[in-house]
Amino acid sequence: MRIIVGRNSAWAKAVLVFVLVFVGNSEGRAQTKASEKDWLAVVEAAKKEGKVVVAGSPDPVMRNEVIPKFTARFGIPVEFVAGRSSQIVSRVETERASGIFSIDVFLAGPDTSANELYNDKMIDPLKPLLIMPEVADGSKWKNGKVWFADPQEQFVVRAFSSVATLLFINTDHVKPDELRGMKDLLNPKWRGKISTEDPTATGAGSNKAARFYLQVGEEFVKNLYIDQKSVRTRERRQMTDWLARGTQPICLDCREDDVRPLVKDGFKVLEIFDMTGAAPTINGSPWMLSLANKAPHPKAAQVFANWILAKEGLETYARGYGSATLRTDVDESFLNPGNIPKKGVKYFDDTDWKWIVGGRHENREKVWKLLKAAK
């Protein structure tokens, strides 16, 4: 179409504006329809693959809520491989050495996602596969787009950004006023009363210890983990049990989805987000999303990855786990207000890629050296 606009022709200019807007809107509608058509084609191909294999931590919300909703929505069964991220990676490495590729989707922690899955080239680019309309729509995301945390912005999606829990206390045994600052944790009264996920192994325990080392210092870490005789375990539910019974009424690494049932059952458990002496923290828990390369069910993997980032999938997980998502259309009224990042507050980002691959590793090594020397 050719339109000639005279220098003083207001009418012609108006026509031109109308045509350009109409054509632009038509193209936009066509692209949306094409995306929906492409998405439906992927869903149909995924159904023919028969299932999708997802690896992640043994969260009850995954088994009880997420998987049933996904299968009900698409008719695609989910085989869920549950375990610690380190265990899953070891399994994948062993299988791949024998030419076996069994995993389609990883829902892994930041350390595993960055330092193993990404670094060891176990995953494929995910960005080109995010075609579900409500996932591709930038207006549905707080950052204006899906947040890819990796340097290439292609492989690892961060879907959550919540204020991280600093610790939990059982208020039948510990009063909130007794823990106003980080140094209050060093009160001899709490010796042997603090539980932690084993800080000598990769995971939440050592991650928090590394952050404490950076923010509060070596002496504090020594006093907290050694002199205070913090009780260590690699079984996260054991910490929750100790918290409920009051044997260790201060829990550094309990998880909110484990603690929530205690609150419903009437246990007086309080979640604490910050204390003086350390900057409040945000993180990307409970998982970061990536797709395995050479996936046995690539279309089903694509469908699951898109859906878990859509409103239904992400809100289901957020409700069950208690984390703030990066979507703009997820209801956050069910969250503890303390979990929602506040504007104007400077947070330490515990899931920042540079911290994961550099600073955390360096500080964790210092923690391990310190704890080893104390044996």
For each residue, the residues with C-beta under 8 A, 3 or more apart:
1: 19
2:
3: 12 15 16 19
4: 12
5: 9 12 13 16
6: 9 12
7:
8:
9: 5 6 12 13
10: 13 14
11: 14 15
12: 3 4 5 6 9 15 16
13: 5 9 10 16 17
14: 10 11 17 18
15: 3 11 12 18 19
16: 3 5 12 13 19 20
17: 13 14 20 21
18: 14 15 21 22
19: 1 3 15 16 22 23
20: 16 17 23 24
21: 17 18 24 25
22: 18 19 25 26
23: 19 20 26 27
24: 20 21 27 28
25: 21 22 28 29
26: 22 23 29 30
27: 23 24 30 31
28: 24 25 31 32
29: 25 26 32 33
30: 26 27 33 34
31: 27 28 34 35
32: 28 29 35 36 133
33: 29 30 36 37
34: 30 31 37 38
35: 31 32 38 39 131 133 136
36: 32 33 39 40 133
37: 33 34 40 41
38: 34 35 41 42 131
39: 35 36 42 43 131 132 133 306
40: 36 37 43 44
41: 37 38 44 45
42: 38 39 45 46 131 299 302 303
43: 39 40 46 47 74 303
44: 40 41 47 48
45: 41 42 48 49 299
46: 42 43 49 52 74 76 297 299 300 302 303
47: 43 44 50 74 75 76 300
48: 44 45 299
49: 45 46 52 76 297 298 299 300
50: 47 76 77 297 300
51: 76 77 78 79 297 300
52: 46 49 76 77 78 79 104 105 297 300 301 303 304
53: 78 79 81 102 103 104 105 296 297
54: 78 79 80 81 103 104 105 106 107 304
55: 80 81 82 83 88 92 103 105 106 107 108
56: 59 62 80 81 82 88 106 107 108 287
57: 62 82 83 84 85 107 109 286 287
58: 62 63 82 83
59: 56 62 63 257 286 320 321
60: 63 64 257 320
61: 64 65 66 257 316 317 319 320 321
62: 56 57 58 59 65 66 67 80 82 107 317
63: 58 59 60 66 67 80 82
64: 60 61 67 68 320
65: 61 62 68 69 316 317 319 320
66: 61 62 63 69 70 308 313 316 317 320
67: 62 63 64 70 71 78 80
68: 64 65 71 72
69: 65 66 72 73 312 313 316
70: 66 67 73 74 76 78 304 307 308 313
71: 67 68 74 75 76 77 78
72: 68 69 75
73: 69 70 307 312
74: 43 46 47 70 71 303 307
75: 47 71 72
76: 46 47 49 50 51 52 70 71 300 303 304
77: 50 51 52 71
78: 51 52 53 54 67 70 71 304
79: 51 52 53 54
80: 54 55 56 62 63 67
81: 53 54 55 56 88 91 102 103
82: 55 56 57 58 62 63
83: 55 57 58 87 88 91
84: 57 87 88 203
85: 57 88 89 108 109 111 112 116 203
86: 89 90 112 201 202 203
87: 83 84 90 91
88: 55 56 81 83 84 85 91 92 103 106 108 112
89: 85 86 92 93 108 112 116 117 122
90: 86 87 93 94
91: 81 83 87 88 94 95
92: 55 88 89 95 96 102 103 122 292
93: 89 90 96 97
94: 90 91 97 98
95: 91 92 98 100 101 102
96: 92 93 99 100 101 122
97: 93 94
98: 94 95
99: 96
100: 95 96
101: 95 96 292 293 294 295 296
102: 53 81 92 95 296
103: 53 54 55 81 88 92 106 292 295
104: 52 53 54 291 292 295 296 297 298 300 301 304
105: 52 53 54 55 289 290 291 292 295 301 304 305
106: 54 55 56 88 103 112 113 117 123 289 290 291 292
107: 54 55 56 57 62 286 287 288 289 308
108: 55 56 85 88 89 112 113 117 287 288 290
109: 57 85 112 113 203 285 287 288
110: 113 114 149 283 284 288 350 351 356
111: 85 114 115 116 202 203 207 356 360
112: 85 86 88 89 106 108 109 115 116 117
113: 106 108 109 110 116 117 118 149 156 288 290
114: 110 111 117 118 119 149 150 156 353 356 357
115: 111 112 118 119 356 357 361
116: 85 89 111 112 113 119 120 122
117: 89 106 108 112 113 114 120 122 123 156 290
118: 113 114 115 121 122 123 150 155 156 290
119: 114 115 116 357
120: 116 117
121: 118 293
122: 89 92 96 116 117 118 292 293
123: 106 117 118 126 155 156 290 291 292 293
124: 155 291 292 293 295
125: 128 129 152 154 155
126: 123 129 130 148 154 155 156 157 289 290 291 305
127: 130 146 148 153 154 155
128: 125
129: 125 126 291 302 305 306
130: 126 127 135 136 146 305 306 309
131: 35 38 39 42 135 136 306
132: 39 135 136 306 307 309 310
133: 32 35 36 39 136 137
134: 137 140 310 311
135: 130 131 132 140 146 306 309 310
136: 35 130 131 132 133
137: 133 134 140 141
138: 141 144 145
139: 144 328
140: 134 135 137 311 327 328 329
141: 137 138 144 145 146 147 326 327 328
142: 161 326 327 328
143: 147 326
144: 138 139 141
145: 138 141
146: 127 130 135 141 157 309
147: 141 143 157 158 159 326
148: 126 127 152 153 154 155 156 157 158
149: 110 113 114 156 157 158 284 288 351 353
150: 114 118 153 154 155 156 353
151: 353
152: 125 148 155
153: 127 148 150
154: 125 126 127 148 150
155: 118 123 124 125 126 127 148 150 152 290
156: 113 114 117 118 123 126 148 149 150 288 289 290
157: 126 146 147 148 149 288 289 290 305 309
158: 147 148 149 161 284 288 326 351
159: 147 284 287 288 289 308 309 314 325 326 327
160: 283 284 285 286 287 318 323 324 325 326
161: 142 158 282 283 284 324 325 326 341 351
162: 282 283 285 322 323 324 339 340 341
163: 273 274 280 281 282 324 338 339 340 341 347
164: 273 280 281 282 283 285 350
165: 168 254 256 271 272 273
166: 272 273 274 275 278 280 281
167: 179 250 251 252 254 272
168: 165 243 250 251 254 259 269 270 271 272
169: 173 174 176 179 249 250 251 269 270 272
170: 173 174 243 244 246 249 250 267 268 269
171: 174 175 176 268 269 270
172: 246 249 268
173: 169 170 193 246 249
174: 169 170 171 178 179 190 193 249 250
175: 171 178
176: 169 171 179 270 272
177: 180
178: 174 175 184 187 189
179: 167 169 174 176 184 185 250 272 275
180: 177 184 275 276
181: 184 275 276 277
182: 185 212 216 220 275 276 277 278
183: 186 220 277
184: 178 179 180 181 187 275
185: 179 182 190 194 224 228 250
186: 183 190 220 223 224 227 228
187: 178 184 190
188: 191
189: 178 193
190: 174 185 186 187 193 194 228 250
191: 188 227 228 229
192: 228 229 231 248
193: 173 174 189 190 247 248 249 250
194: 185 190 224 228 230 231 248 250 251 252
195: 230 231 232 233 238 239 242 243 248 250 251 252 253 254
196: 199 205 208 209 225 230 231 232 233 239 251 252 253
197: 203 204 205 208 232 233 234 236 239 252 253
198: 201 203 205 206 232 233 234
199: 196 205 206 208 209 225 232 367 368 371
200: 206 232 368 371 372
201: 86 198 205 206 234
202: 86 111 206 364
203: 84 85 86 109 111 197 198 206 207 234
204: 197 207 208 236 253 255
205: 196 197 198 199 201 208 209 232 252 253
206: 198 199 200 201 202 203 209 210 364 367 368
207: 111 203 204 210 211 350 360 364
208: 196 197 199 204 205 211 212 252 253
209: 196 199 205 206 212 213 221 225 364 367
210: 206 207 213 214 359 360 363 364 366 367
211: 207 208 214 215 278 281 348 350 360 363
212: 182 208 209 215 216 220 221 224 278
213: 209 210 216 217 218 221 363 364 366 367 370
214: 210 211 359 363
215: 211 212 277 278 279 348
216: 182 212 213 220 221 277 278
217: 213 220 221
218: 213 221 222 366 370
219: 222 223
220: 182 183 186 212 216 217 223 224
221: 209 212 213 216 217 218 224 225 367 370
222: 218 219 225 226 227 370 374
223: 186 219 220 226 227 228
224: 185 186 194 212 220 221 227 228 230
225: 196 199 209 221 222 228 230 367 371
226: 222 223 229 370 371 374
227: 186 191 222 223 224
228: 185 186 190 191 192 194 223 224 225
229: 191 192 226
230: 194 195 196 224 225 252
231: 192 194 195 196 242 248
232: 195 196 197 198 199 200 205
233: 195 196 197 198 236 238 239
234: 197 198 201 203
235: 238 239
236: 197 204 233 239 240 253 254 255 258
237: 240 241 258
238: 195 233 235 241 242
239: 195 196 197 233 235 236 242 243 248 251 253 254
240: 236 237 243 244 251 254 255 258 259 262
241: 237 238 244 245
242: 195 231 238 239 245 247 248 251
243: 168 170 195 239 240 246 248 249 251 254 259 262 269
244: 170 240 241 262 267 269
245: 241 242
246: 170 172 173 243 249
247: 193 242
248: 192 193 194 195 231 239 242 243 251
249: 169 170 172 173 174 193 243 246
250: 167 168 169 170 174 179 185 190 193 194 195
251: 167 168 169 194 195 196 239 240 242 243 248 254
252: 167 194 195 196 197 205 208 230
253: 195 196 197 204 205 208 236 239
254: 165 167 168 195 236 239 240 243 251 258 259
255: 204 236 240 258 259
256: 165 259 260 271 321 322 323 336
257: 59 60 61 260 286 320 321 322
258: 236 237 240 254 255 261 262
259: 168 240 243 254 255 256 262 263 269 271
260: 256 257 263 264 322
261: 258 264 265
262: 240 243 244 258 259 265 267 269
263: 259 260 266 267 269
264: 260 261
265: 261 262
266: 263
267: 170 244 262 263
268: 170 171 172
269: 168 169 170 171 243 244 259 262 263
270: 168 169 171 176
271: 165 168 256 259 336 338
272: 165 166 167 168 169 176 179 275
273: 163 164 165 166 280 338 339
274: 163 166 278 279 280 281
275: 166 179 180 181 182 184 272 278
276: 180 181 182
277: 181 182 183 215 216
278: 166 182 211 212 215 216 274 275 281
279: 215 274 346 347 348
280: 163 164 166 273 274 345 347 348
281: 163 164 166 211 274 278 347 348 349 350
282: 161 162 163 164 341 347 348 349 350 351
283: 110 160 161 162 164 349 350 351
284: 110 149 158 159 160 161 287 288 351
285: 109 160 162 164 321 323 351
286: 57 59 107 160 257 317 321 323
287: 56 57 107 108 109 159 160 284
288: 107 108 109 110 113 149 156 157 158 159 284 351
289: 105 106 107 126 156 157 159 305 308 309
290: 105 106 108 113 117 118 123 126 155 156 157
291: 104 105 106 123 124 126 129 295 301 302 305
292: 92 101 103 104 105 106 122 123 124 295 301
293: 101 121 122 123 124
294: 101
295: 101 103 104 105 124 291 292 298 301
296: 53 101 102 104
297: 46 49 50 51 52 53 104 300 301
298: 49 104 295 301 302
299: 42 45 46 48 49 302 303
300: 46 47 49 50 51 52 76 104 297 303 304
301: 52 104 105 291 292 295 297 298 304 305
302: 42 46 129 291 298 299 305 306
303: 42 43 46 52 74 76 299 300 306 307
304: 52 54 70 76 78 104 105 300 301 307 308
305: 105 126 129 130 157 289 291 301 302 308 309
306: 39 129 130 131 132 135 302 303 309 310
307: 70 73 74 132 303 304 310 312 313
308: 66 70 107 159 289 304 305 313 314 317
309: 130 132 135 146 157 159 289 305 306 313 314
310: 132 134 135 306 307 313 314
311: 134 140 314 315 327 329 330
312: 69 73 307 315 316
313: 66 69 70 307 308 309 310 316 317
314: 159 308 309 310 311 317 318 325 327 330
315: 311 312 318 319 325 327 330 331
316: 61 65 66 69 312 313 319 320
317: 61 62 65 66 286 308 313 314 320 321 323
318: 160 314 315 321 322 323 324 325 330 332 335
319: 61 65 315 316 322 334
320: 59 60 61 64 65 66 257 316 317
321: 59 61 256 257 285 286 317 318
322: 162 256 257 260 318 319 335 336 339
323: 160 162 256 285 286 317 318 335 339
324: 160 161 162 163 318 332 335 339 340 341
325: 159 160 161 314 315 318 330
326: 141 142 143 147 158 159 160 161
327: 140 141 142 159 311 314 315 330
328: 139 140 141 142
329: 140 311
330: 311 314 315 318 325 327
331: 315 334
332: 318 324 335 340
333:
334: 319 331
335: 318 322 323 324 332 339 340
336: 256 271 322 339
337: 340
338: 163 271 273
339: 162 163 273 322 323 324 335 336
340: 162 163 324 332 335 337
341: 161 162 163 282 324 345 347
342: 345
343:
344:
345: 280 341 342
346: 279
347: 163 279 280 281 282 341
348: 211 215 279 280 281 282
349: 281 282 283 352 355
350: 110 164 207 211 281 282 283 355 360
351: 110 149 158 161 282 283 284 285 288 355 356
352: 349 355 356
353: 114 149 150 151 356 357
354: 357 358 359
355: 349 350 351 352 358 359 360
356: 110 111 114 115 351 352 353 360 361
357: 114 115 119 353 354 360 361
358: 354 355 361 362
359: 210 214 354 355 362 363
360: 111 207 210 211 350 355 356 357 363 364
361: 115 356 357 358 364 365
362: 358 359 365 366
363: 210 211 213 214 359 360 366 367
364: 202 206 207 209 210 213 360 361 367 368
365: 361 362 368 369
366: 210 213 218 362 363 369 370
367: 199 206 209 210 213 221 225 363 364 370 371
368: 199 200 206 364 365 371 372
369: 365 366 372 373
370: 213 218 221 222 226 366 367 373 374
371: 199 200 225 226 367 368 374 375
372: 200 368 369 375
373: 369 370
374: 222 226 370 371
375: 371 372
